[in-house]
Amino acid sequence: MMWENTIASPAMIAGRGLHDGAPVRMTLKPADPGTGIVFVRRDLGGDNRIAVRAEAVGATNLGTVLENADGASVSTVEHLMAALSGLSIDNIVIELDNPEVPSVDGSSAPFVSLLQRAGLRRQGTPRRYIEVRKEIAVEQDGKRAVLSPCDRFVVEVEIEFDTDAIGRQRVVFDSGKHQFADMLASARTFGFLHEVEALHAAGRAQGASLENSVVIDGDRIVNEDGLRYADEFVRHKALDAIGDLYLAGAPILGRFSGFKTGHGMNNKVLRALLADKTAWRWRELAAENATARDKAV
């Protein structure tokens, strides 16, 4: 995609938050070129707009939270952000009447379907990419996240868990070869049964269930229907990374490599990239193609 895109018509979806368990209605609306992705908390007064950008990320524990300077926030945005990235949607206004994006089935697939039904509309503004020009890496507690140069967007993720239900898994999503909707969108979030009591005591996972999560008990998958993919766990981690990286405020031309990473590490490597002005540049592929055609004439 070389041009900015929005949706052709408004769309609405309702559900409950994965962590707060509260009912929420979310409305997606078309937006003008240059608007970017903006969340609006309709249940709040004052400054209730939260623009998507890497530095707006607050908490990253079990989900990504965005907040503005006045404290308005929206949480668990990563699955929706992954769908927007996968469908190359640049400009959209997302209105909510509660602080958490609906979990639906714990994947990006419901959002992809919703956006596809709304339709996509190409806009007359060239799409600006963040092109990675040198390797940026962050490491912490045996985890590693790297952004490196590449002529397209590639996400490589490897995970390792001490359970036979997961073990060690690796996946590579190449935007030049794969469709997000086909390869990753349906992969669901997952958690461990032995952690449920502690999460509930901390006020988390209040809306989690077998309807929106894959649950692991020891070496066993609790969900009666099993997995959607044999490697659904690592596919979901790749989905999360795509959503977290789209918080840059523009699509990335580069390769992300993550080992045992989560939302915190995804945001750390993204912030490290953007903080180093020698590590990236703006790039407009549409303008380059127009120049190349003019030279050929």
C-alpha positions as CSV (number, residue, x, y, z in Angstrom):
1,M,0.0,0.0,0.0
2,M,1.5,3.3,-1.1
3,W,-1.5,5.6,-0.2
4,E,-3.2,6.4,3.0
5,N,-6.4,4.5,3.7
6,T,-9.5,4.8,5.9
7,I,-12.7,2.9,6.2
8,A,-15.5,3.6,3.8
9,S,-18.3,3.6,6.4
10,P,-18.8,3.6,10.2
11,A,-18.8,0.3,12.0
12,M,-19.8,-0.8,15.5
13,I,-18.9,-3.7,17.8
14,A,-19.8,-4.4,21.4
15,G,-18.4,-6.8,24.0
16,R,-16.6,-6.9,27.3
17,G,-13.1,-6.0,28.3
18,L,-10.7,-8.9,28.8
19,H,-9.3,-7.5,32.0
20,D,-12.0,-5.2,33.5
21,G,-14.9,-7.4,32.4
22,A,-17.0,-4.3,31.8
23,P,-19.4,-4.0,28.8
24,V,-18.1,-1.6,26.1
25,R,-19.5,-0.3,22.8
26,M,-16.9,0.7,20.2
27,T,-17.6,2.7,17.1
28,L,-15.1,3.0,14.2
29,K,-15.4,6.1,12.0
30,P,-13.7,7.2,8.8
31,A,-11.1,10.0,9.2
32,D,-9.4,12.5,6.9
33,P,-5.9,12.0,5.5
34,G,-3.3,12.9,8.1
35,T,-5.6,12.2,11.1
36,G,-3.8,9.0,12.1
37,I,-5.4,6.6,14.6
38,V,-7.3,8.3,17.4
39,F,-9.2,6.8,20.3
40,V,-12.0,8.9,21.9
41,R,-13.4,8.1,25.3
42,R,-17.0,9.2,25.0
43,D,-17.7,8.4,28.6
44,L,-15.3,11.1,29.7
45,G,-15.3,14.9,29.7
46,G,-12.4,17.2,29.1
47,D,-9.6,16.0,26.9
48,N,-10.9,12.5,25.9
49,R,-8.9,12.0,22.7
50,I,-5.9,9.7,22.8
51,A,-3.7,9.8,19.7
52,V,-1.7,6.7,18.8
53,R,2.0,7.2,19.3
54,A,4.8,5.2,20.9
55,E,5.3,7.6,23.8
56,A,1.6,7.4,24.7
57,V,2.1,3.9,25.9
58,G,1.7,3.6,29.7
59,A,1.3,0.2,31.3
60,T,2.3,-2.9,29.3
61,N,1.4,-5.7,31.8
62,L,-0.8,-8.3,30.1
63,G,-1.8,-5.7,27.5
64,T,-0.9,-2.3,26.1
65,V,-2.4,0.8,27.6
66,L,-2.5,4.2,25.8
67,E,-3.0,7.5,27.8
68,N,-3.0,11.2,27.1
69,A,-1.5,14.0,29.2
70,D,-4.8,14.5,31.1
71,G,-4.9,10.8,32.2
72,A,-7.6,9.6,29.8
73,S,-6.6,6.0,28.8
74,V,-7.7,3.1,26.7
75,S,-6.4,-0.4,27.3
76,T,-5.8,-3.7,25.5
77,V,-5.5,-2.0,22.2
78,E,-3.0,-4.4,20.6
79,H,-5.4,-6.8,18.8
80,L,-7.3,-4.0,17.2
81,M,-4.1,-2.2,16.3
82,A,-2.8,-5.4,14.6
83,A,-6.0,-5.6,12.5
84,L,-5.5,-1.9,11.5
85,S,-1.9,-2.7,10.5
86,G,-2.8,-5.8,8.7
87,L,-5.4,-4.0,6.6
88,S,-3.2,-0.9,6.0
89,I,-5.6,1.5,7.7
90,D,-3.9,4.8,8.5
91,N,-6.7,7.2,9.5
92,I,-9.6,6.2,11.8
93,V,-11.4,7.5,14.8
94,I,-12.3,4.9,17.4
95,E,-15.0,5.9,20.0
96,L,-15.5,3.9,23.2
97,D,-17.9,4.3,26.1
98,N,-15.5,2.4,28.5
99,P,-11.8,2.2,29.0
100,E,-11.0,-1.2,27.4
101,V,-11.3,-2.4,23.8
102,P,-13.8,-5.3,23.6
103,S,-12.0,-8.7,23.8
104,V,-14.5,-10.5,21.5
105,D,-12.8,-13.9,20.9
106,G,-9.3,-12.9,22.1
107,S,-7.9,-12.5,18.6
108,S,-7.8,-9.9,15.8
109,A,-10.2,-11.8,13.5
110,P,-13.5,-10.1,14.6
111,F,-11.9,-6.7,14.0
112,V,-10.6,-7.7,10.6
113,S,-14.1,-8.9,9.7
114,L,-15.7,-5.7,11.0
115,L,-13.2,-3.5,9.1
116,Q,-13.7,-5.5,5.9
117,R,-17.4,-5.2,6.1
118,A,-17.1,-1.4,6.6
119,G,-14.9,-1.3,3.4
120,L,-11.6,0.3,2.8
121,R,-11.2,3.7,1.0
122,R,-8.0,4.8,-0.5
123,Q,-7.1,8.4,0.1
124,G,-5.1,10.8,-2.1
125,T,-2.2,11.2,0.3
126,P,1.0,9.2,0.0
127,R,1.6,6.8,2.9
128,R,4.6,7.7,5.0
129,Y,6.7,4.8,6.3
130,I,9.2,4.7,9.1
131,E,12.2,3.0,7.4
132,V,14.7,1.3,9.7
133,R,18.2,2.2,8.7
134,K,20.4,0.5,11.3
135,E,19.9,-2.3,13.9
136,I,18.4,-1.4,17.3
137,A,18.3,-4.0,20.0
138,V,17.1,-4.2,23.6
139,E,17.6,-7.0,26.0
140,Q,16.3,-7.8,29.5
141,D,16.1,-10.9,31.7
142,G,16.8,-13.3,28.8
143,K,14.4,-11.5,26.4
144,R,15.6,-9.8,23.2
145,A,13.8,-7.5,20.7
146,V,15.5,-6.2,17.6
147,L,14.5,-3.9,14.7
148,S,16.8,-4.0,11.7
149,P,16.7,-2.8,8.0
150,C,14.5,-4.6,5.5
151,D,12.8,-3.5,2.3
152,R,9.4,-4.7,3.7
153,F,7.7,-5.4,7.1
154,V,8.8,-8.7,8.5
155,V,8.0,-10.0,12.0
156,E,9.9,-13.0,13.4
157,V,9.0,-14.2,16.9
158,E,10.3,-17.1,19.0
159,I,8.8,-18.2,22.3
160,E,9.7,-20.9,24.9
161,F,7.5,-22.1,27.8
162,D,8.2,-24.9,30.3
163,T,5.1,-26.9,29.3
164,D,4.5,-29.5,26.6
165,A,1.4,-27.6,25.5
166,I,3.7,-24.9,24.1
167,G,7.4,-25.7,24.3
168,R,9.5,-23.8,21.8
169,Q,7.8,-22.2,18.8
170,R,8.9,-19.9,16.0
171,V,7.0,-18.0,13.3
172,V,7.9,-15.6,10.6
173,F,5.4,-13.2,9.1
174,D,6.5,-11.6,5.9
175,S,4.2,-8.8,4.6
176,G,5.6,-9.4,1.1
177,K,4.4,-13.1,1.1
178,H,1.7,-13.5,3.7
179,Q,-1.7,-12.0,4.4
180,F,-2.3,-11.0,8.0
181,A,-5.9,-12.1,7.9
182,D,-5.0,-15.6,6.7
183,M,-1.9,-16.2,8.8
184,L,-2.2,-14.5,12.2
185,A,-5.5,-12.8,12.7
186,S,-7.4,-15.8,14.3
187,A,-4.7,-16.6,16.9
188,R,-6.1,-16.1,20.4
189,T,-4.5,-14.7,23.6
190,F,-3.6,-17.4,26.1
191,G,-3.0,-17.8,29.8
192,F,-2.3,-20.4,32.5
193,L,-5.0,-21.8,34.9
194,H,-2.7,-21.6,37.9
195,E,-2.4,-17.8,37.5
196,V,-6.1,-17.1,37.4
197,E,-6.6,-16.6,41.2
198,A,-3.6,-14.1,41.4
199,L,-4.9,-12.2,38.3
200,H,-8.4,-11.9,39.7
201,A,-7.0,-10.7,43.1
202,A,-5.1,-8.0,41.2
203,G,-8.2,-7.0,39.4
204,R,-7.1,-8.5,36.1
205,A,-8.6,-11.0,33.7
206,Q,-12.1,-10.2,35.0
207,G,-13.6,-10.8,31.6
208,A,-11.4,-13.7,30.6
209,S,-13.1,-17.0,29.7
210,L,-12.7,-20.0,27.4
211,E,-14.6,-17.9,24.9
212,N,-11.8,-15.4,24.5
213,S,-8.6,-17.2,25.7
214,V,-6.7,-20.4,25.3
215,V,-6.2,-21.8,28.8
216,I,-3.3,-24.1,29.7
217,D,-3.3,-26.4,32.7
218,G,0.0,-28.0,33.2
219,D,0.7,-29.7,29.8
220,R,-3.0,-29.7,28.8
221,I,-5.1,-27.4,26.7
222,V,-8.4,-26.8,28.7
223,N,-10.5,-25.6,25.7
224,E,-12.6,-28.4,24.4
225,D,-12.2,-27.3,20.8
226,G,-8.4,-27.3,21.1
227,L,-6.2,-24.9,19.1
228,R,-6.9,-23.1,15.8
229,Y,-3.3,-23.6,14.8
230,A,-0.7,-26.1,16.1
231,D,1.5,-23.1,16.8
232,E,-1.3,-20.7,17.9
233,F,0.7,-19.4,20.8
234,V,3.6,-18.0,18.9
235,R,1.2,-16.7,16.2
236,H,-0.6,-14.7,18.8
237,K,2.7,-13.3,20.1
238,A,3.5,-12.2,16.5
239,L,0.0,-10.6,16.3
240,D,0.7,-8.7,19.5
241,A,4.0,-7.5,18.1
242,I,2.4,-6.2,15.0
243,G,-0.2,-4.3,17.0
244,D,2.4,-2.9,19.4
245,L,4.7,-1.8,16.5
246,Y,1.9,0.0,14.8
247,L,1.8,2.3,17.8
248,A,4.7,4.1,16.1
249,G,2.1,6.2,14.3
250,A,3.1,4.9,10.9
251,P,3.9,1.6,9.2
252,I,7.4,0.3,9.6
253,L,9.7,-0.8,6.8
254,G,12.0,-3.1,8.7
255,R,12.4,-6.5,10.4
256,F,11.4,-7.2,13.9
257,S,13.0,-10.2,15.7
258,G,11.7,-11.1,19.1
259,F,12.8,-13.8,21.5
260,K,10.4,-14.3,24.5
261,T,9.2,-10.8,24.1
262,G,5.9,-9.2,25.2
263,H,4.2,-5.8,25.1
264,G,6.9,-4.1,27.3
265,M,9.8,-5.2,25.2
266,N,8.0,-4.4,22.0
267,N,7.5,-0.8,23.2
268,K,11.0,-0.5,24.5
269,V,12.6,-1.4,21.1
270,L,10.2,0.9,19.3
271,R,11.0,3.8,21.6
272,A,14.7,3.1,21.2
273,L,14.4,3.2,17.5
274,L,12.5,6.5,17.4
275,A,14.8,8.1,19.9
276,D,17.8,7.5,17.6
277,K,17.4,9.9,14.7
278,T,20.2,8.1,12.8
279,A,18.3,4.8,13.0
280,W,15.3,5.7,10.8
281,R,13.9,8.1,8.3
282,W,10.6,8.9,6.7
283,R,10.0,7.4,3.3
284,E,7.1,7.8,0.8
285,L,7.0,4.9,-1.7
286,A,4.3,6.6,-3.8
287,A,6.5,9.7,-4.3
288,E,9.5,7.6,-5.2
289,N,7.4,5.6,-7.8
290,A,6.2,8.9,-9.3
291,T,9.7,10.2,-9.6
292,A,10.9,6.9,-11.2
293,R,8.1,7.1,-13.8
294,D,8.9,10.8,-14.6
295,K,12.5,9.8,-15.2
296,A,11.5,7.0,-17.5
297,V,9.4,9.2,-19.7
